[in-house]
Amino acid sequence: MEMMVREVGAFEAKNKLGTLLDWVENGEEVIITRHGKAIARLIPNRAAPEQGKAAAAAQRIRKRAIALRAGVFDWLEWKTYRDEGRP
């Protein structure tokens, strides 16, 4: 399902905030512009991921790494790879 996006000027947004909130509550996204330039975005509030689900996912990743004998992740080694070739 694709989210509908509306653009509204700042003056109109100020005068029609209740309408904008209704649109967002119904799943739409509203871009607020000033002089034709996007300055803000109103989006529906989505619930944050549950802490328990994130912890369970991390535990599954750890178990899989052990099963694959992936070893310890060496941050310094990977930072070196990341920084290679940088001025």
Stockholm file with secondary structure:
# STOCKHOLM 1.0

chainA/1-87         MEMMVREVGAFEAKNKLGTLLDWVENGEEVIITRHGKAIARLIPNRAAPEQGKAAAAAQRIRKRAIALRAGVFDWLEWKTYRDEGRP
#=GR chainA/1-87 SS CCCCEEEEEHHHHHHTHHHHHHHHHTTCEEEEEETTEEEEEECCCCCCCCHHHHHHHHHHHHHHHHHTTCCCCCHHHHHHHHHTTCC
#=GC SS_cons        CCCCEEEEEHHHHHHTHHHHHHHHHTTCEEEEEETTEEEEEECCCCCCCCHHHHHHHHHHHHHHHHHTTCCCCCHHHHHHHHHTTCC
//
